[in-house]
Amino acid sequence: MKTSRSSIRRVIWLSVTGTSALLLVAFLSMFLSRSQAVAQPVAEVDAVSVNKDVNVDWAAPGDVLTYTISIQESGSPVTLWMTDTLPEEVTYVDHSCIGPGDCGYADGVFTWTASSIGWGATAVITFSGEISSETAVAEIVNTARVTGTGGLITDSARTRIFSGQPPNSQIRSPDRDAFITQKGSLTVSGIAWGEGMEPPYLVDDPNLSAD
């Protein structure tokens, strides 16, 4: 009988010890998860601003566009992600990305990641894309999408595309058939407009050239 009671006591002690160990593991897991949440703050949507620009308003097939994206975080440092799906008419120029963080490109999507941006800091990223020489679209729209804020923030840049025909123009200086004696660089001034655009103010003067 003594041997039997001793065995029962050992079983009870082992059972209690196992339960205590499980509770300890659960407590440590909860504590670590809370610590990680504090160490990895999530940006608030209102604290992040995104602005995207392109270097030209008008371009022709075959031209290269350069995009500039400015991302500012006014709160505590956070990790932000950006994706930018290029239009079918635009091909990414290899190694054209400039800026902090990590850039990447695959399957038509430009990506960017920054792990420590905050306290009013601004990250400026630039990259380039070449317009297809066979494109027939009238406008190219490119949109940057930033996440990591608990929401989605976007901004777009637009470029109008000239048709295959060269733009119309009126040269106002120098005059038509003028004899040039100036050495070095020469400034030519005038106006230009593409197909489908309302012509700007024209000057009716036989000395001006119009194409």
PyRosetta script that sets phi, psi and omega in degrees:
from pyrosetta import init, pose_from_sequence

init()
pose = pose_from_sequence("MKTSRSSIRRVIWLSVTGTSALLLVAFLSMFLSRSQAVAQPVAEVDAVSVNKDVNVDWAAPGDVLTYTISIQESGSPVTLWMTDTLPEEVTYVDHSCIGPGDCGYADGVFTWTASSIGWGATAVITFSGEISSETAVAEIVNTARVTGTGGLITDSARTRIFSGQPPNSQIRSPDRDAFITQKGSLTVSGIAWGEGMEPPYLVDDPNLSAD")
pose.set_psi(1, -37.4)
pose.set_omega(1, -179.6)
pose.set_phi(2, -62.9)
pose.set_psi(2, -40.2)
pose.set_omega(2, -180.0)
pose.set_phi(3, -63.6)
pose.set_psi(3, -39.0)
pose.set_omega(3, -179.8)
pose.set_phi(4, -65.0)
pose.set_psi(4, -44.6)
pose.set_omega(4, -179.9)
pose.set_phi(5, -63.5)
pose.set_psi(5, -40.8)
pose.set_omega(5, 180.0)
pose.set_phi(6, -60.5)
pose.set_psi(6, -40.8)
pose.set_omega(6, 179.2)
pose.set_phi(7, -64.1)
pose.set_psi(7, -40.4)
pose.set_omega(7, 179.5)
pose.set_phi(8, -63.5)
pose.set_psi(8, -43.1)
pose.set_omega(8, 179.6)
pose.set_phi(9, -61.4)
pose.set_psi(9, -40.5)
pose.set_omega(9, 179.6)
pose.set_phi(10, -64.7)
pose.set_psi(10, -40.6)
pose.set_omega(10, 178.8)
pose.set_phi(11, -62.7)
pose.set_psi(11, -43.9)
pose.set_omega(11, 179.1)
pose.set_phi(12, -63.1)
pose.set_psi(12, -42.3)
pose.set_omega(12, -179.0)
pose.set_phi(13, -65.1)
pose.set_psi(13, -41.8)
pose.set_omega(13, 178.5)
pose.set_phi(14, -65.0)
pose.set_psi(14, -38.2)
pose.set_omega(14, 179.2)
pose.set_phi(15, -64.5)
pose.set_psi(15, -45.2)
pose.set_omega(15, 178.5)
pose.set_phi(16, -63.2)
pose.set_psi(16, -42.1)
pose.set_omega(16, -180.0)
pose.set_phi(17, -63.1)
pose.set_psi(17, -41.6)
pose.set_omega(17, 178.3)
pose.set_phi(18, -63.3)
pose.set_psi(18, -40.7)
pose.set_omega(18, 178.0)
pose.set_phi(19, -63.4)
pose.set_psi(19, -42.6)
pose.set_omega(19, 179.1)
pose.set_phi(20, -62.6)
pose.set_psi(20, -39.2)
pose.set_omega(20, 179.3)
pose.set_phi(21, -65.1)
pose.set_psi(21, -39.9)
pose.set_omega(21, 178.3)
pose.set_phi(22, -63.7)
pose.set_psi(22, -42.1)
pose.set_omega(22, 177.9)
pose.set_phi(23, -62.7)
pose.set_psi(23, -39.2)
pose.set_omega(23, 179.8)
pose.set_phi(24, -65.2)
pose.set_psi(24, -43.2)
pose.set_omega(24, 178.5)
pose.set_phi(25, -62.5)
pose.set_psi(25, -42.4)
pose.set_omega(25, 179.5)
pose.set_phi(26, -62.5)
pose.set_psi(26, -41.9)
pose.set_omega(26, -179.9)
pose.set_phi(27, -63.9)
pose.set_psi(27, -44.5)
pose.set_omega(27, -179.8)
pose.set_phi(28, -64.5)
pose.set_psi(28, -39.6)
pose.set_omega(28, 178.9)
pose.set_phi(29, -62.2)
pose.set_psi(29, -44.0)
pose.set_omega(29, 178.9)
pose.set_phi(30, -63.8)
pose.set_psi(30, -41.1)
pose.set_omega(30, -179.1)
pose.set_phi(31, -65.1)
pose.set_psi(31, -43.7)
pose.set_omega(31, -179.7)
pose.set_phi(32, -65.6)
pose.set_psi(32, -39.9)
pose.set_omega(32, 179.5)
pose.set_phi(33, -64.2)
pose.set_psi(33, -38.4)
pose.set_omega(33, 177.2)
pose.set_phi(34, -67.6)
pose.set_psi(34, -37.4)
pose.set_omega(34, 179.1)
pose.set_phi(35, -64.6)
pose.set_psi(35, -40.5)
pose.set_omega(35, 178.2)
pose.set_phi(36, -65.9)
pose.set_psi(36, -37.0)
pose.set_omega(36, 178.3)
pose.set_phi(37, -62.8)
pose.set_psi(37, -37.0)
pose.set_omega(37, 178.9)
pose.set_phi(38, -71.1)
pose.set_psi(38, -36.7)
pose.set_omega(38, -177.8)
pose.set_phi(39, -74.6)
pose.set_psi(39, -20.8)
pose.set_omega(39, -179.2)
pose.set_phi(40, -120.0)
pose.set_psi(40, 73.9)
pose.set_omega(40, -177.6)
pose.set_phi(41, -65.6)
pose.set_psi(41, 149.8)
pose.set_omega(41, 176.9)
pose.set_phi(42, -99.1)
pose.set_psi(42, 128.6)
pose.set_omega(42, -178.3)
pose.set_phi(43, -67.0)
pose.set_psi(43, 146.4)
pose.set_omega(43, 173.7)
pose.set_phi(44, -86.1)
pose.set_psi(44, 143.1)
pose.set_omega(44, -177.6)
pose.set_phi(45, -57.0)
pose.set_psi(45, -41.1)
pose.set_omega(45, -177.6)
pose.set_phi(46, -67.7)
pose.set_psi(46, -18.0)
pose.set_omega(46, -176.9)
pose.set_phi(47, -88.1)
pose.set_psi(47, -8.9)
pose.set_omega(47, -176.5)
pose.set_phi(48, -112.1)
pose.set_psi(48, 134.7)
pose.set_omega(48, 175.4)
pose.set_phi(49, -126.8)
pose.set_psi(49, 143.9)
pose.set_omega(49, -178.9)
pose.set_phi(50, -130.5)
pose.set_psi(50, 132.8)
pose.set_omega(50, 177.7)
pose.set_phi(51, -135.4)
pose.set_psi(51, 127.3)
pose.set_omega(51, -178.8)
pose.set_phi(52, -121.1)
pose.set_psi(52, 134.2)
pose.set_omega(52, 179.5)
pose.set_phi(53, -131.4)
pose.set_psi(53, 159.7)
pose.set_omega(53, 173.6)
pose.set_phi(54, -124.5)
pose.set_psi(54, 152.0)
pose.set_omega(54, -170.8)
pose.set_phi(55, -71.5)
pose.set_psi(55, -20.2)
pose.set_omega(55, 179.7)
pose.set_phi(56, -137.2)
pose.set_psi(56, 148.8)
pose.set_omega(56, 175.1)
pose.set_phi(57, -85.3)
pose.set_psi(57, -29.7)
pose.set_omega(57, 179.8)
pose.set_phi(58, -125.9)
pose.set_psi(58, 142.4)
pose.set_omega(58, 178.5)
pose.set_phi(59, -148.6)
pose.set_psi(59, 167.9)
pose.set_omega(59, 179.2)
pose.set_phi(60, -116.7)
pose.set_psi(60, 158.1)
pose.set_omega(60, 175.5)
pose.set_phi(61, -53.0)
pose.set_psi(61, 134.8)
pose.set_omega(61, -178.3)
pose.set_phi(62, 94.4)
pose.set_psi(62, -13.8)
pose.set_omega(62, 178.4)
pose.set_phi(63, -71.7)
pose.set_psi(63, 160.7)
pose.set_omega(63, 176.6)
pose.set_phi(64, -106.8)
pose.set_psi(64, 127.9)
pose.set_omega(64, 177.3)
pose.set_phi(65, -99.4)
pose.set_psi(65, 140.8)
pose.set_omega(65, 175.5)
pose.set_phi(66, -117.3)
pose.set_psi(66, 120.6)
pose.set_omega(66, -178.8)
pose.set_phi(67, -100.4)
pose.set_psi(67, 142.3)
pose.set_omega(67, 176.5)
pose.set_phi(68, -125.6)
pose.set_psi(68, 123.4)
pose.set_omega(68, 179.6)
pose.set_phi(69, -117.6)
pose.set_psi(69, 124.9)
pose.set_omega(69, 177.4)
pose.set_phi(70, -110.0)
pose.set_psi(70, 125.1)
pose.set_omega(70, -178.9)
pose.set_phi(71, -123.6)
pose.set_psi(71, 123.2)
pose.set_omega(71, -179.6)
pose.set_phi(72, -121.1)
pose.set_psi(72, 137.2)
pose.set_omega(72, 176.5)
pose.set_phi(73, -119.5)
pose.set_psi(73, 114.3)
pose.set_omega(73, -176.8)
pose.set_phi(74, -89.8)
pose.set_psi(74, -8.6)
pose.set_omega(74, 179.7)
pose.set_phi(75, -95.6)
pose.set_psi(75, -155.5)
pose.set_omega(75, 179.8)
pose.set_phi(76, -71.4)
pose.set_psi(76, 157.0)
pose.set_omega(76, -177.5)
pose.set_phi(77, -56.5)
pose.set_psi(77, 135.6)
pose.set_omega(77, -178.1)
pose.set_phi(78, -141.5)
pose.set_psi(78, 171.9)
pose.set_omega(78, 172.9)
pose.set_phi(79, -98.9)
pose.set_psi(79, 128.7)
pose.set_omega(79, 179.9)
pose.set_phi(80, -121.9)
pose.set_psi(80, 148.6)
pose.set_omega(80, 177.9)
pose.set_phi(81, -125.2)
pose.set_psi(81, 142.7)
pose.set_omega(81, 176.3)
pose.set_phi(82, -131.8)
pose.set_psi(82, 137.1)
pose.set_omega(82, 171.3)
pose.set_phi(83, -124.1)
pose.set_psi(83, 146.5)
pose.set_omega(83, -177.7)
pose.set_phi(84, -142.8)
pose.set_psi(84, 101.0)
pose.set_omega(84, -179.8)
pose.set_phi(85, -82.6)
pose.set_psi(85, 116.9)
pose.set_omega(85, -178.1)
pose.set_phi(86, -75.3)
pose.set_psi(86, 143.5)
pose.set_omega(86, 175.4)
pose.set_phi(87, -61.1)
pose.set_psi(87, 157.9)
pose.set_omega(87, -178.8)
pose.set_phi(88, -59.3)
pose.set_psi(88, -27.5)
pose.set_omega(88, -176.5)
pose.set_phi(89, -80.8)
pose.set_psi(89, -4.0)
pose.set_omega(89, -175.1)
pose.set_phi(90, -119.9)
pose.set_psi(90, 134.0)
pose.set_omega(90, 178.0)
pose.set_phi(91, -114.5)
pose.set_psi(91, 130.0)
pose.set_omega(91, -178.8)
pose.set_phi(92, -62.5)
pose.set_psi(92, 137.2)
pose.set_omega(92, 176.1)
pose.set_phi(93, -88.0)
pose.set_psi(93, 117.2)
pose.set_omega(93, -175.5)
pose.set_phi(94, -54.8)
pose.set_psi(94, 138.3)
pose.set_omega(94, 175.7)
pose.set_phi(95, 60.9)
pose.set_psi(95, 25.0)
pose.set_omega(95, -178.8)
pose.set_phi(96, -89.6)
pose.set_psi(96, -7.0)
pose.set_omega(96, -177.6)
pose.set_phi(97, -72.0)
pose.set_psi(97, 132.2)
pose.set_omega(97, 176.2)
pose.set_phi(98, -132.0)
pose.set_psi(98, 131.8)
pose.set_omega(98, 178.2)
pose.set_phi(99, 147.6)
pose.set_psi(99, 173.6)
pose.set_omega(99, 179.1)
pose.set_phi(100, -73.8)
pose.set_psi(100, 168.6)
pose.set_omega(100, 177.9)
pose.set_phi(101, 80.7)
pose.set_psi(101, -166.0)
pose.set_omega(101, -176.3)
pose.set_phi(102, -113.7)
pose.set_psi(102, 128.8)
pose.set_omega(102, 178.2)
pose.set_phi(103, -106.4)
pose.set_psi(103, 154.0)
pose.set_omega(103, 176.1)
pose.set_phi(104, -156.3)
pose.set_psi(104, 163.3)
pose.set_omega(104, 177.7)
pose.set_phi(105, -150.9)
pose.set_psi(105, 131.6)
pose.set_omega(105, 177.3)
pose.set_phi(106, -161.4)
pose.set_psi(106, 137.5)
pose.set_omega(106, 174.6)
pose.set_phi(107, 52.8)
pose.set_psi(107, 40.5)
pose.set_omega(107, 175.6)
pose.set_phi(108, 82.8)
pose.set_psi(108, 6.0)
pose.set_omega(108, -177.1)
pose.set_phi(109, -120.5)
pose.set_psi(109, 122.9)
pose.set_omega(109, 173.9)
pose.set_phi(110, -88.6)
pose.set_psi(110, 134.1)
pose.set_omega(110, -178.7)
pose.set_phi(111, -126.5)
pose.set_psi(111, 153.6)
pose.set_omega(111, 178.3)
pose.set_phi(112, -149.0)
pose.set_psi(112, 140.9)
pose.set_omega(112, 179.1)
pose.set_phi(113, -136.7)
pose.set_psi(113, 136.9)
pose.set_omega(113, 173.7)
pose.set_phi(114, -132.8)
pose.set_psi(114, 130.7)
pose.set_omega(114, -172.7)
pose.set_phi(115, -98.6)
pose.set_psi(115, -9.3)
pose.set_omega(115, -178.2)
pose.set_phi(116, -148.7)
pose.set_psi(116, 79.9)
pose.set_omega(116, 177.2)
pose.set_phi(117, -127.0)
pose.set_psi(117, 130.2)
pose.set_omega(117, -177.8)
pose.set_phi(118, 178.5)
pose.set_psi(118, -174.8)
pose.set_omega(118, -179.6)
pose.set_phi(119, 53.9)
pose.set_psi(119, 40.1)
pose.set_omega(119, 175.5)
pose.set_phi(120, 85.4)
pose.set_psi(120, 2.7)
pose.set_omega(120, -179.8)
pose.set_phi(121, -70.3)
pose.set_psi(121, 149.6)
pose.set_omega(121, 178.7)
pose.set_phi(122, -121.2)
pose.set_psi(122, 128.6)
pose.set_omega(122, 174.5)
pose.set_phi(123, -100.0)
pose.set_psi(123, 129.2)
pose.set_omega(123, 179.7)
pose.set_phi(124, -115.2)
pose.set_psi(124, 119.4)
pose.set_omega(124, -178.4)
pose.set_phi(125, -119.2)
pose.set_psi(125, 134.7)
pose.set_omega(125, 175.6)
pose.set_phi(126, -126.0)
pose.set_psi(126, 147.3)
pose.set_omega(126, 172.0)
pose.set_phi(127, -155.4)
pose.set_psi(127, 164.0)
pose.set_omega(127, -174.9)
pose.set_phi(128, -122.9)
pose.set_psi(128, 153.2)
pose.set_omega(128, 176.6)
pose.set_phi(129, -141.1)
pose.set_psi(129, 141.5)
pose.set_omega(129, -179.0)
pose.set_phi(130, -99.0)
pose.set_psi(130, 131.5)
pose.set_omega(130, 178.3)
pose.set_phi(131, -76.4)
pose.set_psi(131, 136.5)
pose.set_omega(131, 178.0)
pose.set_phi(132, -59.9)
pose.set_psi(132, 138.1)
pose.set_omega(132, 179.1)
pose.set_phi(133, -71.4)
pose.set_psi(133, -11.7)
pose.set_omega(133, -178.9)
pose.set_phi(134, -107.5)
pose.set_psi(134, 9.6)
pose.set_omega(134, -177.5)
pose.set_phi(135, -66.3)
pose.set_psi(135, 146.6)
pose.set_omega(135, 178.4)
pose.set_phi(136, -123.4)
pose.set_psi(136, 9.7)
pose.set_omega(136, -178.9)
pose.set_phi(137, -76.7)
pose.set_psi(137, 156.2)
pose.set_omega(137, 179.4)
pose.set_phi(138, -90.9)
pose.set_psi(138, -19.7)
pose.set_omega(138, -176.6)
pose.set_phi(139, -152.0)
pose.set_psi(139, 143.0)
pose.set_omega(139, 175.2)
pose.set_phi(140, -114.9)
pose.set_psi(140, 124.2)
pose.set_omega(140, 179.3)
pose.set_phi(141, -114.5)
pose.set_psi(141, 126.9)
pose.set_omega(141, -178.9)
pose.set_phi(142, -125.5)
pose.set_psi(142, 129.9)
pose.set_omega(142, -172.2)
pose.set_phi(143, -122.2)
pose.set_psi(143, 132.5)
pose.set_omega(143, 174.2)
pose.set_phi(144, -97.8)
pose.set_psi(144, 134.9)
pose.set_omega(144, -179.6)
pose.set_phi(145, -122.1)
pose.set_psi(145, 121.5)
pose.set_omega(145, -177.5)
pose.set_phi(146, -112.3)
pose.set_psi(146, 130.5)
pose.set_omega(146, 177.3)
pose.set_phi(147, -125.3)
pose.set_psi(147, 178.3)
pose.set_omega(147, -174.8)
pose.set_phi(148, 104.8)
pose.set_psi(148, 4.6)
pose.set_omega(148, -176.2)
pose.set_phi(149, -109.9)
pose.set_psi(149, 2.4)
pose.set_omega(149, -172.4)
pose.set_phi(150, 82.4)
pose.set_psi(150, 1.5)
pose.set_omega(150, 179.1)
pose.set_phi(151, -155.7)
pose.set_psi(151, -175.3)
pose.set_omega(151, -179.3)
pose.set_phi(152, -117.1)
pose.set_psi(152, 128.8)
pose.set_omega(152, 178.8)
pose.set_phi(153, -119.3)
pose.set_psi(153, 131.3)
pose.set_omega(153, -177.0)
pose.set_phi(154, -132.8)
pose.set_psi(154, 157.6)
pose.set_omega(154, 170.2)
pose.set_phi(155, -154.5)
pose.set_psi(155, 145.5)
pose.set_omega(155, -174.3)
pose.set_phi(156, -122.1)
pose.set_psi(156, 155.1)
pose.set_omega(156, 173.9)
pose.set_phi(157, -124.6)
pose.set_psi(157, 139.2)
pose.set_omega(157, -175.6)
pose.set_phi(158, -121.1)
pose.set_psi(158, 140.8)
pose.set_omega(158, 176.3)
pose.set_phi(159, -132.6)
pose.set_psi(159, 124.5)
pose.set_omega(159, 175.4)
pose.set_phi(160, -80.5)
pose.set_psi(160, 144.3)
pose.set_omega(160, -176.3)
pose.set_phi(161, -111.7)
pose.set_psi(161, 127.8)
pose.set_omega(161, 174.1)
pose.set_phi(162, -68.6)
pose.set_psi(162, 149.8)
pose.set_omega(162, 175.0)
pose.set_phi(163, -72.7)
pose.set_psi(163, -177.8)
pose.set_omega(163, -179.7)
pose.set_phi(164, -63.9)
pose.set_psi(164, -20.0)
pose.set_omega(164, 179.5)
pose.set_phi(165, -80.2)
pose.set_psi(165, 142.2)
pose.set_omega(165, 177.1)
pose.set_phi(166, -64.9)
pose.set_psi(166, 152.8)
pose.set_omega(166, -178.9)
pose.set_phi(167, -66.6)
pose.set_psi(167, 152.5)
pose.set_omega(167, 173.7)
pose.set_phi(168, -75.9)
pose.set_psi(168, 151.5)
pose.set_omega(168, -177.9)
pose.set_phi(169, -152.0)
pose.set_psi(169, 158.3)
pose.set_omega(169, 171.8)
pose.set_phi(170, -136.5)
pose.set_psi(170, 115.7)
pose.set_omega(170, -179.7)
pose.set_phi(171, -89.4)
pose.set_psi(171, 124.2)
pose.set_omega(171, -176.9)
pose.set_phi(172, -104.1)
pose.set_psi(172, -15.2)
pose.set_omega(172, 177.0)
pose.set_phi(173, -156.1)
pose.set_psi(173, 127.6)
pose.set_omega(173, 2.0)
pose.set_phi(174, -76.5)
pose.set_psi(174, 170.4)
pose.set_omega(174, -178.2)
pose.set_phi(175, -67.3)
pose.set_psi(175, 159.9)
pose.set_omega(175, 177.1)
pose.set_phi(176, -58.4)
pose.set_psi(176, 135.9)
pose.set_omega(176, 177.6)
pose.set_phi(177, 60.4)
pose.set_psi(177, 20.8)
pose.set_omega(177, 179.2)
pose.set_phi(178, -68.7)
pose.set_psi(178, 143.3)
pose.set_omega(178, 177.6)
pose.set_phi(179, -87.2)
pose.set_psi(179, 118.7)
pose.set_omega(179, -174.4)
pose.set_phi(180, -93.8)
pose.set_psi(180, 121.9)
pose.set_omega(180, 176.9)
pose.set_phi(181, -113.1)
pose.set_psi(181, -10.2)
pose.set_omega(181, -177.4)
pose.set_phi(182, -66.8)
pose.set_psi(182, 136.4)
pose.set_omega(182, 177.1)
pose.set_phi(183, -95.6)
pose.set_psi(183, 157.3)
pose.set_omega(183, 178.8)
pose.set_phi(184, 81.9)
pose.set_psi(184, -148.2)
pose.set_omega(184, -176.9)
pose.set_phi(185, -78.0)
pose.set_psi(185, 150.7)
pose.set_omega(185, 179.7)
pose.set_phi(186, -128.5)
pose.set_psi(186, 130.3)
pose.set_omega(186, 179.0)
pose.set_phi(187, -91.4)
pose.set_psi(187, 124.4)
pose.set_omega(187, 177.4)
pose.set_phi(188, -109.4)
pose.set_psi(188, 126.3)
pose.set_omega(188, -178.0)
pose.set_phi(189, -120.6)
pose.set_psi(189, 151.7)
pose.set_omega(189, 179.2)
pose.set_phi(190, 170.7)
pose.set_psi(190, -158.4)
pose.set_omega(190, -180.0)
pose.set_phi(191, -132.0)
pose.set_psi(191, 157.5)
pose.set_omega(191, 177.5)
pose.set_phi(192, -144.2)
pose.set_psi(192, 148.3)
pose.set_omega(192, 177.9)
pose.set_phi(193, -149.9)
pose.set_psi(193, 146.9)
pose.set_omega(193, -176.6)
pose.set_phi(194, -96.3)
pose.set_psi(194, 174.4)
pose.set_omega(194, -179.5)
pose.set_phi(195, -62.5)
pose.set_psi(195, 135.3)
pose.set_omega(195, 179.9)
pose.set_phi(196, 89.3)
pose.set_psi(196, -7.8)
pose.set_omega(196, 178.6)
pose.set_phi(197, -93.5)
pose.set_psi(197, 147.9)
pose.set_omega(197, 173.5)
pose.set_phi(198, -75.2)
pose.set_psi(198, 123.6)
pose.set_omega(198, -176.6)
pose.set_phi(199, -59.2)
pose.set_psi(199, 138.5)
pose.set_omega(199, 176.1)
pose.set_phi(200, -69.8)
pose.set_psi(200, -177.3)
pose.set_omega(200, -176.7)
pose.set_phi(201, -60.9)
pose.set_psi(201, 121.3)
pose.set_omega(201, -179.5)
pose.set_phi(202, -101.2)
pose.set_psi(202, 152.6)
pose.set_omega(202, 178.6)
pose.set_phi(203, -111.1)
pose.set_psi(203, 125.0)
pose.set_omega(203, -180.0)
pose.set_phi(204, -87.5)
pose.set_psi(204, 90.1)
pose.set_omega(204, -176.2)
pose.set_phi(205, -144.2)
pose.set_psi(205, 122.7)
pose.set_omega(205, -177.9)
pose.set_phi(206, -62.8)
pose.set_psi(206, -17.9)
pose.set_omega(206, -179.9)
pose.set_phi(207, -81.9)
pose.set_psi(207, -8.4)
pose.set_omega(207, -179.4)
pose.set_phi(208, -94.6)
pose.set_psi(208, 149.3)
pose.set_omega(208, 176.6)
pose.set_phi(209, -99.2)
pose.set_psi(209, 137.9)
pose.set_omega(209, 179.8)
pose.set_phi(210, -133.0)
pose.set_psi(210, 127.0)
pose.set_omega(210, -179.0)
pose.set_phi(211, -123.9)
pose.dump_pdb("model.pdb")
